[in-house]
Amino acid sequence: MAADVHKCMILCSDEYLLSALRVAYSLADWIFKAEENGSIILPIPSSDWSDGIIVAQLYQATKIGGVLTENGDPENLIKAEFLPSLLNSEGLNEINPVQYIYSLGIVFYEIFSGGERPVELLKEDRTTAVGSVGFDPLPFDEDTPIDFGNKLDIFDDLFNDDNLFCEDEGQHLPKKRQTHQNNSHHTRSSISVEQLKAKWIPGPLCDLIANMLDSTNGTLAGEDSYKSMMGVRDDLQLKLEKPAIFLYDQDMGRLSLSGLQFRDTVFGRDSELSTIKEAYRRSISGDGELVIISGASGSGKTMLATEFGKYVAAGGGIVLSGKFDQLKQGKPFSALASAFDLYCGNLMRDSGPLRTAEVALKLISSLGKEVYHLARIIPNLAIMLGPSKSELISHDQEVCANPQKQLQYLLCQFVDVISSSFDAPVTLFLDDLQWADIASIDAVNQLLFTPDLSSSLSKRSNRFFFFGCCCEGGINEQHPLWSVFCHANLLHVKYSNLQLRCFEEDTLNVMVSETLRLSPRLTWAFSSIVYRKTKGNPLFVSRLMLSLSKNGLLRPNLKRRRWEWDEKKIQSQKLPDDVAMFITNSIEAQTEDVKSSISVLSCFGASVDNAFIKTLEKALDRNLCDSLDKAVADGLLDKVDDKYHFSHDRIQEAAYSMMDQLNRCNFHFKYGMALAPLADGKGDDGILLTAANQLNLAGPEAVQDKSQYVIVANLNLRAGKKAMEMSDFVAAYSYFDNGMTFLRKKHWEEHYALSLELFDLAARCAHTNGDVISLNLLSQQVLTKSQSFEDKLNVMYYAMCVLASSSKLPESIERGLKILSRLGIDLQGCESGSVEACVQETKDLLSGYSDDEILNTERMTDQTKIMAMKFLGKLEIGMTQIMPKSAPYVTQRIIQLSLSDGMSPVSPIGFVHFGSYIAKLGDISGGYKYVKLARSLLDKVSRENAGEVSCFGTQVIAYVEPLQAVLEYHDEGYAAAMASGDVVRAGLITQMKCSQSLFAGINLQALREKYAAAIKFMEERKLRILTLQTQYQQQSVLKLIGIDQEPKCVSEGHAIFATNKSVMRIYYYLKMYTSFIFRSYDRTKENAEKYLTCIGNSWANLFLAHAFQAFHAGLISFWLARKSREEQGWYLRGNKSKLALKKWTESCRWTFENKWYLLEAEESFCNDDFDAAKSYYEKAILSAKDHKFVHEEALAYELAAHFYLELGEVDKALEYFMLAHERYHEWGANGKCNSLFKFVEDFMKERAGQSSTIAPENVDSGPASKLPLH
C-alpha cells in the first residue's frame, strides 16, 4: 500500500509530469509533421521499437571515486526527450488519423500511469508500449520494480496489435474483441481513465488522454474528441508552456461558491506592450519620449498600463500612478497628489523607517522650507517628514511670485530626489487624462520638458518616463494635454499614441480559454457566441461572462472538474447592443438598497475610501457599507486598500447616469449640505473640498432656503483658500467663482466683507493663472464697489503686475508711482536727483544700525504699509531696467520703511539692491556686506524674494570671490527662484550663469549644451527678451566653436532694440567681442562705435558683465588706438578700462589680475614701452594660467605674438601663436583655431613669397603642433 502511495506521489510530481509531457509532445509533434510533409510513418521495417526512436536522456552527475560521472540510474533522470526518426516507405496504405490519435492515446496512458496498460487491453502475452519507447523516469525502489517487458515490434505492437487493429481489404481498421457483427467493421472497446485519476494525475491531462481514446470505428465518438494530431500537439504545448493554467486542476469547489474569477492578464496586446517597453527603454537612456494609450471605454487601457507598470517595477523602476476623476476636478492636483501620496505610503510600508527617514532628509535638504508646500497636498509625505514638518508649516504662509509654478518645480525636485535615492528611473502613469486639469498637465510638462538647470545648466537626467490613458476622442486642441503634444513637437520629443481596438475573435477565444482553463479548441464555440454578442469589447466580455456565471449558464461541473455551459440558452439571451446598457441592466437587477448606495457612491467619483464612507453614513444617517459590500460580491465594486472602487469607470458612469439631471443636482446639494458642518473643524481638508464640490455640482438652482446661499459662498471661500495653500490657483479660482455665483443681488451691501474677499482672491488667482480678461472684470467690480482706497490696493497691485509682465513697464511704473503717492510715499521727480547723493543718504541712515539690530527688527504688521512695500518692490524691479537713476530712491524708501515700521518680505530686495549700488560706485566691500545682510534677512522674514536677492547679490559676490566658485551661487539662485515660482527671475539667473560660464573659460562644447538647454527653458516660458539675449550669446559660442549661425528671431530682436537699450548694448558688445577675437579690424571698430552709443543708459546696479565689457572694450580701444586716426580718444577709453580693472583687482585678484596685466601690456605697447609690455604680457599669461582661465591665457599668448611680430621677433611670435592655438584648442574654440591657423599659414606663405590657397574652413582644427611654422 505504501509503495502504491509513493508511486502515485511520483507520478503526479512536477518533475515526472513535465518530463513525460515533453516526451508526449515530441511524439505528437513528430507524427503531425510527418502527416504535414506526406511522410509514411508506419510500418518501420524493423522488429524493434528502438530502431525508429531516439530517446535523449539527461542524468544528474554524481561523484564516483572523486570524479563527476553521469549516473544512469532512473532516480537520477532529469530530462527525457523523444526524438523519433522519419522514415519513408513507398506503397503502404495510410491509416485513418483518428487511429493514430487513439493508438498514441494508449502510449500516453502508459507513460503517465508509470508503465501500466489500460485494464481493458491487458492480455497475458502482451507487454507495455512504454518499455519499447525506452522512457523510464520513475525513481521506484528496487523492492518494487515495474517490468516494462520486452521491446515490441513497432508495427505489430502499436499499429497492428491484435487488440487494436487488423487489416481488412487493405485498410487498417479496429479489430473486434467480441463476436463479429453482420458488417465487416470492428468496434474498439471503451477505455477508461479512472485509473489515471486514481493515481492523482491532473484532471486536464486525464481529459486529454480520454479525448484521444474517445473514438469508435475510426470516427469520433464525442464533441470533445480530437480531430487531428495538431490539436493534440497544441494542447500538449499549452500544458508545457502554461502548466498553472492548463495542466493542474482548478478548485472547482471554491469556484462553485465564488463564481467566475478573472485573472489580471493582458490578452492580445503584445504589440502595444512591446511599443511601450521600447519607448520606456529609449526614454530612460536619454531620449525623451512619452506614450498615450487611447481607446473606447472598456478596451483594456488601464489593464495594459498596469501590466507595463509590473514590468517597470520588476526592473527596479519606480512607478507613480494616479487617476483623474470627472467629479473630483475641484480637488487641487488630485491625480498627481494621489500618485505621490500612494508612493510615500508604499515607501513607508516597504522600505522601513531608516530608508524612509533618509529620503525625508534628502527632501528637506533639497527643498528646504518649501517642502511644506508638498506636504500640504501629499498627506503621507507629512507623515514621512515627522516632527520637522510641524516646524516647517508653523512658518507664516509666504506669498510667492507664482505658487503654481512653485509647486511644479517642487514636484520635479521630488522626482529627482526619489530617483537619486534609489538610483532608479521614475515612471508616472496618469489614467483618464480626458479629465485632467490645467495645473496638473502643466506639472507634467515641467517634469517632461524642463531641463534641470540648478546644477549644471544641462538637461535633466532623462530618468523620467510618462505615459497615460484617455478615452477615444477625449483629447482635442482645446484640451490641456494638447500642450504636451505641442511641446513634444517643438522640442523634437517622440510620442506615441497607441489606439486600442476591440478583440479579434481569436484573441477573445484565448482570453476565454485561459479564464476557464480549457483548451482553445474546446472554448471556440462558446467564444464565438460571446464575440457575436459583445463585438469583442473586453469589458463587455468580462461583464457578460460574470453575468452568465451568476445566472448558472456558465457553471463549474464538480464531477468533471471543469467549466461547462449551455450554448442554446446563451444564444437565445437577448442582450443590449452596447456595454453601457448592459451594465445599467446589471445595476437595475440589484436590490433597491444596493442600487441606492451605488448611486450615492457614484456622486463622489470612481473611488472613495472607507473612512469617508463612514463619515458620509454619519452625515446622511444611513447605512451604506452593507449594501456596498453586496455590490462588491456581485462584481460591481472592488474593495482594495480600504477603498471602494467601481470595477470600471463605465459602471460608475452607468450608476451616475441612472439619475436624471434634477435628481442629481438635488442629491449633490443634499450630500454637500450634510458634509458642510463636518468641514468646520481642523480635521481632514478633504471633507471641506468634497462638500464644496458637491454643492458646486448642484449649483444655485438647488438651494432650498435663502440662508443657504451665504453658507455655500462662505464654504467656497474657505475651499478656495485651501486650494491656494495647495498651490492650485486654477482650482482656487473655480471655488471663488462658484462662491460668487451663490451670492444674491445686493450682496455688496448685505455681505460686503465676504464679497470683497471672494473678488479679491479671485482676482489674485486670475493674475497668477494669466487670465487677464477675468482679472479686468473682477478688478472693475472691486474698484466700483469698494468702500475705501485701501480695499482697492490688491486689485490695483495685480493690474500693475500685468502691465509689467506685458512689456508695458513705463505704464506699470507710472501707475505704481500714483498709487504710492496716494499712500503718502511721493517719488515723483526722483529721476532728476543724484544717484550718489541718494546712496550716501541711505548709507548715513544705516550707519546708526548694527547688522544684528537690522536682522532682529520686528516684522511689519500694518497691512497698508505691507501693500506699499509690495508696490515699492515691483517699482524697484521695473526701474532698474528703464529708469536706473530713479531706482536708488525706491531702494531708500524700502529701507526707511523697513527700519521704521518693521521688516517685510520686500525688505531683502531693498538691501541687496543697495549693496549693488554702492558696489557700482566703487565700494565693493561695503556692497558685499549688504548683500550678505540681505541673504540673512531672507531666513528671518521670508524667502519669497530669494530669487531676486540671489540674482543681484551674486553679481556683487563675483567681484570678491573667485569666478569659478561664484557659478555655484547661480545654482542656488535658480533653485530659489523656481521654488518661489518666479520663472522670470529663474530665466535671468540662467542667462547670467551661461554668460559668466563663457567668461570663466568653461569648455565651449559643454557650454554649447548649456546654452541649448537654457534657450529651451526660456522659449517654453515665453521669456522673449531673455531668449533673445541668450541666443546672441549662443551665437558667439557657436562662432568660436566653428559654427556660423544667426539667431532665430533676428527681426524680433531689431524690434526690441527700439525700446530696450539693454538688449542693444548686449548685442553690440557680443558682436564687438567676436569680431575682436577673430581679428576683424573693420567689423570690430564698427561694432565698438555702436556699442559706445548704448552705454550712456547704464544700470545703477553692478553686474559682472560690466567688468568683462570694460576688459574687452579696453583691449579693443588700445588696438584701435594703434591703428586709427582717432588715436587719442581710443587710448583714453582703454586707459579708463585699465584703471577700472586695476581697482577690481584689489577686491578679487583671482578673477581680475590677469585682465589688468593684459591691459597694462597693451597700453605699454601703444606707448612704445616694449620692455614693460613684454613684462606685462608674461605676467598676464602666468596669472591666467594660475587662476584657471585657459581662454584668457590663449588670448594673452596671441596678443603677445602679434606684439612680437611687429617687433620683428618672428620666432618668438610663432612660438606664442603655437601656444595660443594650443590653449584655444583646449578651450574648445575650434573656429578660432582655424582662423589662427589661416593667419599663420598666410603669414608663412607671404614670407616665402607664396599666396594662400587653403580656405579656413578646410583647415584642420587639431592640436597646435600642426601650425605651419616652417
Protein Blocks (a to p, Z undefined) as FASTA:
>chain_A
ZZmmmmmmmmmpmklmmmmmmmmmmmmmmmmmmmmnopafbdcddfbfklmpccdddddd
ddeehiacddfbfklpfbdcddddddddehiacddfklmmmmmmmmmmmmmnoopacfkl
gcfkbccfklmnopafbccdfklccdebjaddfklmmmmcfklbcceehiacdddfbdcd
fblbdcdddddfklmmmnopafklmmmmmmmmmcgehiafbfkbcfbfklmmmmmmmmmm
mmmlmmmccdfklmmmnopadddddehilmmmmmmmmmmmmmmnopacdddddddehilm
mmmmmmmmmmmmmnopacddddddfklmmpghklmmmmmmmmmmmmmmmnojmlmmmmmm
mmmmmnmmmlmmmmmmmmklmmmnmmmlmmmmmpccdddfblmlmmmmmmmmmmmmmmmm
nopacddddehkllpcfklmmmmmmmmmmccfklnopacdffbccdddddehiacfkbmk
lmmmmmmmmnopacdddddddddfklmmmmmmmmnopafklmmmmmmmmmmmnnopaklm
mmmmmmmmmnopaccdfklopadddfklmmmpccdfbfklmmmmmmmmpcfklmmmmmmm
mmnojbdcfklmmmmmmmnopafklmmmmmmmnopacceehiacdfbfklmmmmmmmpcf
klmmmmmmmmmmmmmmmmmmmcdfklmmmmmmmmmmnommlpcbfklmmmmmmmmmmmmm
mmmmnopaklmmmmmmmmmmmpcehklmmmmmlmmmmmmmmmmmmmmnopaklmmmmmmm
mmmmpcbfklmmmmmmmmmmmmmmnopmklmmmmmmmmmmmnopafehklmmcfklmmmm
mmmmmmmpcfklmmmpccdfblklmmmmmmmmmmmmmmmmmmmmlmmmmmmmmmmmmmmn
opcfklmmmmmmmmmmmmmnopamlmmmmmmmmmmmmmmnocklmmmmmmmmmmmmmmmb
cfklmmmmmmmmmmmmmmnopaklmmmmmmmmmmmmmmnopafklmmmmmmmmmmmmmmn
opaklmmmmmmmmmmmmmmnopacddfklmlmmmmmmmmmklmmmmmmmmmmmmmmnopa
klmmmmmmmmmmmmmmgcfbdcfklmmmmmmmmmmmmmmmmmmmklmmmmmmmmmmmmmm
mmmmmmommlmmmmmmmmmmmmmmmnopaklmmmmmmmmmmmmmmnopaklmmmmmmmmm
mmmmmnopamlmmmmmmmmmmmmmmnopamlmmmmmmmmmmmmmmmnopacfbdfklpcc
bdfklpcfZZ
